[in-house]
Amino acid sequence: MFLLRRQTQNQQENGPAQQDAKVAELREALGPLSGRRLKYCTDACLRRYLEARNWNVDKSKKMLEETLKWRSTYKPEEIRWAEVAHEGETGKVSRANFHDRLGRTVLILRPGMQNTASPEDNIKHLVYLLENAILNLSEGQEQMSWLIDFTGFSLGTNLSPKTARDIIHILQNHYPERLAIAFLFNPPRIFQAFYKAVKYFLDPKTAQKVKFVYPNNKGQCGADEITLRHR
């Protein structure tokens, strides 16, 4: 009875009306916004940051302000294809020409096609594609799916742990709740040690979205979600 009552209370605290109130509270806490900051801080954006911080307004405000600082210096919206075209020559990261079965944009990553050694350029290329994917999200859709295909993968083509950590930091802190699910398709055994090293830096909520998929194990958890549909 106590557990049921507590669950009901939590549902009420996080109901639509309460969430709307939290969004309004966060917006007020941020103070006056203008220009790119005002454009970025939509209600949907504020909801994502609140969701990432379990609807704690103070923590969400701090997280969002850090993102606004990062965007003002890194300027992800100003990155142009010509700046990162050399990174995309092999197609190691691309936006798919199809959606997943829930209508979400799909980003395809192919670690085996890694072609450069510059951490900065690798990150810049990924950020460019993230911004592009966000611009192409369907109306009302805030999240995307990742399909990471390990065909041709080897330790020689893998990103360094430091670069992986930097990417995780950017994704978790500046693109919260953008990832719906990430499928790691047929990762080899040598990847397991690498994943264990970087998993330490993953938020538990993010780690739960990572699914290992093997072609000979169709009955595994999450395998049915990989169904894709063409536009």
C-alpha positions in Angstrom: 0.0 0.0 0.0 2.8 2.4 0.9 4.7 1.6 -2.3 1.5 2.2 -4.4 0.8 5.5 -2.6 4.4 6.7 -3.2 4.2 5.8 -6.9 0.9 7.6 -7.2 2.4 10.7 -5.4 5.5 10.6 -7.8 3.2 10.5 -10.8 1.2 13.5 -9.5 4.4 15.4 -8.8 5.6 14.8 -12.4 2.3 15.2 -14.1 1.7 17.5 -17.1 0.6 20.5 -14.9 3.6 20.1 -12.6 6.0 19.8 -15.5 4.6 22.9 -17.1 5.1 24.7 -13.8 8.7 23.6 -13.6 9.3 24.8 -17.2 7.9 28.2 -16.2 10.0 28.3 -13.0 13.1 27.4 -15.0 12.4 30.1 -17.6 12.0 32.7 -14.8 15.2 31.6 -13.1 17.1 32.0 -16.4 16.1 35.7 -16.5 15.8 37.8 -19.7 17.1 36.1 -22.9 17.7 37.5 -26.3 19.1 36.5 -29.7 20.4 33.0 -30.1 19.9 32.2 -26.4 16.2 33.1 -26.6 15.8 31.0 -29.8 17.6 28.0 -28.2 15.6 28.0 -25.0 12.3 26.8 -26.2 9.9 25.1 -23.9 10.9 21.8 -25.4 14.5 22.6 -24.7 13.8 23.5 -21.1 11.9 20.2 -20.7 14.9 18.2 -21.9 17.2 19.8 -19.4 14.7 19.4 -16.6 14.3 15.7 -17.6 18.0 15.2 -17.6 18.2 16.6 -14.0 15.1 14.8 -12.7 13.1 18.0 -12.7 15.3 19.8 -10.3 15.2 23.5 -11.4 18.4 24.6 -9.8 20.4 21.7 -11.3 18.7 22.2 -14.7 19.5 25.9 -14.7 23.2 25.3 -14.0 23.3 22.7 -16.8 21.6 24.9 -19.3 23.7 27.9 -18.5 26.8 25.8 -19.1 25.4 24.8 -22.4 24.7 28.4 -23.3 28.3 29.3 -22.5 29.6 26.4 -24.5 27.4 27.4 -27.5 28.6 31.0 -27.3 32.2 29.9 -27.6 32.1 26.7 -29.7 29.4 28.1 -32.0 28.0 24.8 -33.3 25.4 26.4 -35.4 28.1 28.2 -37.4 30.0 25.0 -38.4 29.8 24.5 -42.2 30.2 21.4 -44.2 33.3 22.7 -45.9 35.0 22.8 -42.5 34.4 19.1 -41.8 34.1 17.6 -45.3 37.4 15.8 -45.0 36.1 14.0 -41.9 33.0 12.7 -43.8 34.9 11.3 -46.8 34.4 7.7 -45.7 30.9 8.1 -44.4 31.9 7.2 -40.8 29.0 9.3 -39.5 26.0 10.2 -41.4 22.3 11.0 -41.1 20.3 8.2 -42.5 17.7 8.7 -45.3 15.2 6.8 -43.2 13.6 7.0 -39.8 13.2 4.3 -37.2 9.8 2.7 -36.6 8.8 5.4 -34.2 9.6 8.1 -36.8 12.8 9.3 -35.2 15.8 10.5 -37.1 18.6 8.0 -37.3 22.3 8.7 -37.1 24.6 6.0 -38.4 28.1 5.7 -37.0 30.7 3.4 -38.6 33.8 3.2 -36.3 35.5 0.9 -38.8 35.6 3.8 -41.3 37.6 6.1 -39.1 39.9 8.1 -41.4 41.5 10.8 -39.3 43.4 11.2 -36.1 42.4 14.8 -35.0 40.2 14.7 -31.9 39.1 18.2 -32.5 38.0 17.6 -36.1 36.3 14.3 -35.2 34.3 16.1 -32.5 33.5 19.1 -34.8 32.3 16.7 -37.5 30.0 14.9 -35.0 28.6 18.2 -33.6 27.9 19.4 -37.1 25.9 16.3 -37.9 24.1 16.5 -34.6 23.0 20.0 -35.3 21.9 19.0 -38.8 20.0 16.1 -37.5 18.2 18.3 -34.9 17.2 20.7 -37.6 15.7 17.9 -39.6 13.7 16.4 -36.7 10.0 16.0 -37.4 7.7 18.5 -35.6 7.2 17.5 -32.0 10.1 15.1 -32.1 13.0 15.8 -29.8 15.0 12.6 -29.9 17.0 10.5 -32.4 18.3 7.0 -32.7 21.9 5.9 -33.2 22.9 2.9 -35.1 26.6 2.1 -34.6 27.8 -0.5 -37.1 31.1 -2.2 -36.2 31.8 -3.7 -39.6 35.5 -3.4 -40.2 36.3 -2.2 -36.7 39.7 -2.7 -35.2 41.7 -1.1 -32.4 43.6 0.8 -35.1 40.4 2.5 -36.3 39.1 3.2 -32.8 38.9 6.7 -31.2 41.1 7.2 -28.2 39.5 6.9 -24.7 40.1 10.6 -24.2 38.3 11.6 -27.4 35.5 9.2 -26.5 35.2 10.9 -23.0 35.1 14.3 -24.6 32.4 13.3 -27.0 30.4 11.7 -24.1 30.8 15.0 -22.1 29.4 17.1 -25.0 26.5 14.7 -25.7 25.4 14.4 -22.1 25.9 18.0 -21.0 25.0 19.9 -24.1 22.6 17.6 -25.9 20.6 16.1 -23.0 17.7 13.8 -23.8 18.5 13.9 -27.5 19.3 10.2 -27.6 16.4 7.8 -27.6 18.3 4.6 -28.1 21.7 3.5 -29.4 22.2 0.2 -31.1 25.7 -1.2 -31.1 25.5 -3.6 -34.0 27.9 -6.6 -33.9 30.7 -5.1 -31.8 33.7 -7.4 -31.6 35.1 -8.7 -28.3 38.0 -6.3 -28.4 35.5 -3.5 -28.1 34.2 -4.8 -24.7 37.3 -3.5 -22.8 37.0 -0.1 -24.4 33.3 0.1 -23.6 33.9 -0.8 -20.0 36.4 2.0 -19.8 34.1 4.7 -21.2 30.9 3.4 -19.6 32.2 4.8 -16.3 31.6 8.3 -17.8 28.1 7.5 -18.9 25.1 8.7 -17.0 23.1 5.7 -15.8 20.0 6.8 -17.8 22.2 7.1 -20.9 23.8 3.7 -20.3 20.4 2.1 -20.2 19.7 3.3 -23.7 22.7 1.4 -25.1 21.8 -1.9 -26.7 24.2 -4.5 -28.0 22.7 -6.2 -31.1 24.2 -9.3 -32.7 22.9 -10.7 -36.0 22.6 -14.3 -34.7 20.6 -13.3 -31.6 17.3 -12.0 -32.9 15.6 -12.6 -29.6 17.7 -10.2 -27.5 16.3 -7.3 -25.6 15.6 -4.3 -27.9 16.3 -6.1 -31.2 12.7 -5.4 -32.4 13.2 -1.7 -32.0 15.9 -1.6 -34.7 13.1 -1.9 -37.3 13.5 1.0 -39.7 11.2 2.6 -42.3 12.1 4.6 -45.3 10.8 8.2 -45.5 
